[in-house]
Amino acid sequence: MKGKAGTPGNFFVLNTGAKIPAIGLGTWQSGGDLCVDAVKTALSVGYRHIDCAHLYGNEIEVGEALAEAFKGSLKREDVFLTSKLYCTMNSLNKIDNYVRVSLKNLGVSYLDLYLMHWPESSGFGDATDPPLKSGNEHRQFLNRLKKVWKAMEALVELGLVRAIGVCNFSVLQIKELLKFAKIVPAVNQVELHPFWRQDELVKFCQLKGIHVSAHTPLGVPTSSPAVSDSGSGGEDEPGTPRISFRRSRSVHGPMLKLSVVGKIADRHKKTPEQVFLFMTISCLLCIILAFSFYVSSDVK
């Protein structure tokens, strides 16, 4: 990591040589004008990392904000854009089409990072909970993992994405992937915060040169709007489920209100949010701030 910890302009170097900004704006649970305004504001105050996914249903709005920002002094190469592939059982032969949908909706010609949203393949699940699936389905998809990753690698060769990675992969799943991967994942984006440290996973990824990006580092807020509430009129990936988001089963919002967190924050004259973010980023992990925290707190 370069520079002073905790400021939006810092970055980490990926195994591709690319620089990923240390703090990014996550766009899950946002939509409509609120999403457009949040992304525009984030870019105007110095954010240079926007984390998207077609499943979030709002890439049209993110693209609108980007187009407005690019009319000024900001250039495409100044912004690190991430999107994600959500695999369904009938999508394995069309992965290049899916990334083109995201590119069209975002109004750009390439992505800096394209992630496999979940190691599983299903028509159910959401952005924080893995899809519910039978053991047989899981085994079937693991057998297809090689095909999926080969298609992801082809996206790099086509110039549609600059780097590829995964989300929510365990140590065992990454080990399986590395057995055949020609391109080592640049990133593994997982839920991570002081109450869910995942030390073994972080250590393993760092040993393999895979950067760990922490999503929901402050937890998930109580309210959970449905995907259809996003207001996006963007084109759908074929087979993409339109589902209601559920709250994750792991520890979330209440952890910021624990007395021990408050005492640490008071001691250092910081907010609980700032304490959590510093603890995460000091471990050399990129963090993705949830949209709802960005618009409702003083975390900058």
Secondary structure, 3 states (H helix, E strand, C coil): CCCCCCCCCCEEECCCCCEEECEEEECCCCCHHHHHHHHHHHHHCCCCEEECCHHHCCHHHHHHHHHHHHCCCCCHHHCEEEEEECCCCCCCCCHHHHHHHHHHHHCCCCECEEEECCCCCCCCCCCCCCCCCCHHHHHHHHHHHHHHHHHHHHHHHHCCECCEEEECCCHHHHHHHHCCCCCCCCEEEEECECCECCHHHHHHHHHCCCEEEEECCCCCCCCCCEHHHHCCCCCCCCCCCCCECCCCCCCCHHHHHCHHHHHHHHHCCCCHHHHHHHHHHCCCCEEEECHHHHHHCCCC
